[in-house]
């Protein structure tokens, strides 16, 4: 636990600003010495388990989906951060696409409503000792991995608060929600250096279990006081639960002026702030904040290590341009993403959205069909529903009805849970209303 606590201090988790520590780099800067990236096994839990057992290392499995923007950031930016390279001798890294049929057994065993999730798995009994929901800055991820590995191998948990946090992680990962909440609350109220982590984990757990009131309350009471490296995440989660919270919106604006807020959280905060501007019908604020959002996204693209990292926030780019009433401006960078990543379904799906917002219906149809040609799993239902909207926008209601029926046939054939189940229910309502016309 001692190395974990040092990492938390050195990366600013327990300070109001990042502090300099020997051998570390602040999260807002690019390391000056490029180290090797971690090797990640792709969609192969059996191989990861065998390797972990043979080498007596825990598995760190990062689950996600190709359409999920935070998942794309985790994979292309966070996991590519050279500061994680030193963890490879201690853990086996695994990436799991939750949409792929071959991963059904893993997803059934390690289930979560939202994505991405970082799971740390004890290979001796295949139980999870950590389930961290959402994106996380690389330095904090490294500390979490160390902490979970310490728990597996019975090393010092770091006093009462450290032991409680380990118990909370285990309970959370195994679905023991009440116990996890109690343990997180104990740590969050302590003077421990791990209190900040407990606050974010508790906010995410309330959000995942649908307790929006408790989620927003924790973010208001504790999240706004956290250092930016974790506070931005807590505030963004709180705004997901209560988008109209004046206190959280004020905190979000303050955090957006702080360069130390992690990139994916900054984009989420910008989205909430711009949405609030639009609800207030404050056109000048929309323009100001959406322009700032785009400037931030441009900076992220310029600093990206790869085409995948550059495209990981494309969905946010579309939203910012649409807020400004200029969806056409999003099309060139999205087209570049599609050229750079020809087997990736996200760029054409985003292009379809931008073309539709610009009322370029034929272009939108071609783009959504390119996305559908690459899609698999239940996300095809979402893309078909997007095609319905495009066809209606074009004025082709006859074809739109056929596509809606196709989407429903597919949705009814699948065992859907969570957001997908709600999406299917919305399609059923839409079809019923269509019949009533």
QUIQUI-V502184 format. One record per backbone hydrogen bond with DSSP energy under -0.5 kcal/mol. CO is the residue of the C=O (numbers start at 1). NH is the residue of the N-H. If there is no record, write none. Layout:
BEGIN
co;nh
CO;NH
CO;NH
END
This chain:
BEGIN
co;nh
1;5
2;6
3;7
4;8
5;9
6;10
7;11
8;13
8;14
9;12
12;15
21;24
26;29
32;34
33;35
38;40
39;93
41;43
41;95
44;48
45;49
46;50
47;51
48;52
49;53
50;54
51;55
52;56
52;57
58;92
59;61
59;121
60;62
60;94
61;63
61;119
62;96
63;116
63;117
64;98
65;68
67;69
68;72
69;73
70;74
71;75
72;76
73;77
73;78
74;79
78;81
79;38
81;84
82;85
84;87
85;88
86;89
87;90
87;91
90;58
91;93
92;60
93;41
94;62
95;43
96;64
96;98
97;100
100;103
101;104
103;107
104;108
105;109
106;110
109;111
116;134
117;63
117;119
118;132
119;61
119;121
120;129
120;130
121;59
121;123
122;125
122;126
122;127
127;122
130;120
131;133
132;118
137;141
138;142
139;143
140;144
141;145
142;146
143;147
144;148
145;149
146;150
147;151
148;152
149;153
150;155
151;154
158;162
159;163
160;164
161;165
162;166
163;167
164;168
165;169
166;170
167;171
168;172
169;173
170;174
171;176
172;175
175;177
176;180
177;181
178;182
179;183
180;184
181;185
182;186
183;187
184;188
185;189
187;190
192;195
194;198
195;199
196;200
197;201
198;202
199;203
200;204
201;205
202;206
203;207
204;208
205;209
206;211
207;210
210;212
211;215
212;216
213;217
214;218
215;219
216;220
217;221
218;222
218;223
219;224
222;225
223;226
227;230
227;231
228;232
230;234
231;235
232;236
233;237
234;238
235;239
236;240
237;241
238;242
242;245
245;249
246;250
247;251
248;252
249;253
250;254
251;255
252;256
253;257
254;257
255;258
257;259
258;261
262;266
263;267
264;268
265;269
266;270
267;271
268;272
269;273
270;274
271;275
272;276
273;277
274;278
275;279
276;280
277;282
278;281
281;283
282;286
283;287
284;288
285;289
286;290
287;291
288;292
289;293
290;294
291;295
292;296
293;297
294;298
295;299
296;300
297;301
298;302
299;303
300;304
301;304
306;310
307;311
308;312
309;312
311;314
313;317
314;318
315;319
316;320
317;321
318;322
319;323
320;324
321;326
322;325
326;329
327;330
327;331
328;331
328;332
330;334
331;335
332;336
333;337
334;338
335;339
336;340
337;341
339;342
341;344
343;345
344;348
345;349
346;350
347;351
348;352
349;353
350;354
351;355
352;356
353;357
354;358
355;360
356;359
359;361
360;364
361;365
362;366
363;367
364;368
365;369
366;370
367;371
368;372
369;373
370;374
371;374
371;375
376;379
377;380
378;381
378;382
379;383
380;384
381;385
382;386
383;387
384;388
385;389
386;390
387;391
388;392
389;393
390;394
391;395
391;396
392;395
395;397
396;400
397;401
398;402
399;403
400;404
401;405
402;406
403;407
404;408
405;409
406;410
407;411
408;412
409;413
410;413
410;414
411;414
414;416
417;420
417;421
418;422
419;423
420;424
421;425
422;426
423;427
424;428
425;429
426;430
427;431
428;432
429;433
430;434
431;435
432;436
434;437
END
